[in-house]
Amino acid sequence: MTLERVDLLVGGMTCASCATRIEKKLNRMPGVEASVNYATEKASVYLPEGTTLEQAITVIEETGYTAEKPQPPAAVVLDAPSQQDLEVAGLRRRLILSIVLAVPVAAMSMIPLLQFTNWQWLALTLAAPVAVWGAWPFHRAAWTNLRHGAATMDTLISLGVLAALGWSLFALFFGTAGMPGMRMTFSLTAHAGGGASEIYLEVASAVTVFILGGRYFEARAKKQSGAALKALLELGAKETAVLRDGVEVIVPTASLVVGDRFVVRPGEKISTDGVVVEGASAIDASMLTGEAVPVEVGPGDAVVGATLNSGGRLVIRATQIGADTQLAQLGRLVEQAQTGKADVQRLADRVSGIFVPIVIGLSLATLVVWLLIGASPVIAFTAAVATLIIACPCALGLATPTALLVGTGRGAQLGILIKGPQVLESTRRVDTIVLDKTGTVTTGRMTVVATVAIAGLDEVELLRFAGAAESGSEHPIAKSIVTGARDRVGALPDPESFASADGLGVQAVVDGRAVVVGRPRWLIEQWGIAFPPELEEALAASENRGETPVAVAWDGRARGILAVADTVKDTSTEAIVEFRRLGLTPVLLTGDNETVARRVGAVIGIDDVRAGVLPAEKAEVIRALQAEGRVVAMVGDGVNDAVALATADLGIAMGTGTDVAIEASDLTLIRSDLVAAADAIRLSRRTLATIKANLFWAFAYNVAAIPLAMLGLLNPLIAGAAMALSSVFVVSNSLRLRGFRGLTVSTRMHAPS
């Protein structure tokens, strides 16, 4: 059955229990699979054929919440305040006013010297607005859930605050607490006293302030944790200089269409994905890929929107716009990762879903037991209210999604895309990493790595003639020789009478000399050219190193040998060292011959080299390693790596590779740097460790605090503060992931794992 995925923005959720309720309701729809994330306030819904998006929205609304489809990134007005901004601002106002009113109440209730005659009536005047208006978000949510036959964490808070206020009103109007001269003392624990002479206005107001404060800091932290994704979307240029009939016209970037030609000057951002038509420059893509070194581009080179033009003036033809650009695709991948759930989060959601009814039962049991054993109503009531307030498992619901939100967002800033939370568990267990050679460990481009000229001939002159002769050829080896020659010589003369023999070599006239460049055997058999001993030795040495030797001759005489090879990336050796430090055993996998593979393995420090492996056999190598009991990660970039990436326990694709490889992987590296793979594993492991630490403290907090409250060892005021602080602690701990730093060659040996 084919399922269509849609993402919905869900409004009205106030805790993890809300997310659990919506998820259950959606999953009861025939064929529907849904996941609701409280931290991101989004639902990922997979709809079968015949089920509409409107039906899913109706189910969410009938559950007591709102739902709408999010706007595409291009339609979002980034400068306008978001719903999150409005929520944070509203909570801030409510919190500030509640603090102003609650502080005098708490001071009068806790300090006998401030208790003047009839002080309790002033306390009621100040506390009532806090308990009703300040706590209104909790009361509203509790009532909404009650109408749908459910209870959430807001139910606990609302019950606790209203119980404290209600008891106080009873004592003031029907008991003796309203009499002039009434005095109170403050205690950290429940204490004996006459029930009708005690008021709990400080509990009703202070608990509201503490929990409002927790919600405010939680909302602000959630906004910060999603800032990485918002920052990605804000990278794009807002306006573009488009060429219309040769004249530059400034238009909004959103109005660009495929095929438009636009101008990018030095220091400006590239508006959208495209191909350079005119000009040459260096492009700084660090904001998108994390790669600090600018990339040189010229006519025919592809460029990515939101990257920075650091050099000259460019004219670019737009090839992708709006939701099709790499930036938009990156944003979608990050959002999809953030809305998923790890197994540990599903466990926490299940616990949160049954926790609230259990706590209400425990609170009632606490009240009844204390009364049955002869305790005063004050002690019984205090313990019951403290149990309600302390038990709210908000921290439990936030433990996983906030860490995932921050971790995936930080990864995106570093050029690392974590496709889903289930990937985190895989990175912890991986012990073997299989590396494809071409394009992953090596550059994937042929380069002149050695030049040997006959005695009396300058190597620069050799390159000049060879490069000029090859400049008419489209063969990859010919292009590498031309590039190497231009790098060392500069401008090359134009060849005359050019001709090529497919797969063998070329001939041309350069500066009046008949030049032949190609396979040594072709020069010998076709042109009758003999090689002196020094060139014979150079040929043999080049072949032994796994390089491709190219012979150069002119005027009927051999002049030199150029050795061409796929070079190892500068950072590959550092990456292998880091893999070993992370406890991973590296394996080099390639379809090349044994000689070439062993040479590359020796350069980067890999002993386990599997050469001559056909594309269809790569997955078999992965399965064989898994059969040995290994947990395998695979790094690749080509179509021929896709099956192996999908077979591996953890697939890591180079973002410079094919779409097929990226689709089959679990982690995608936007920059073509193997050190980024080590960064990805480090970040994933750090995120998983943060989730586990959050869950431990959230569970430990509730397990330890509930019995204390039931035993009457916690004042409700202290319980409220502790509950609010537990949520703030969990979110703050997750925000520490924003400080994660990627490795560089200079910092690699000193960075923590």
Disulfide bonds with the S-S distance in Angstrom:
none
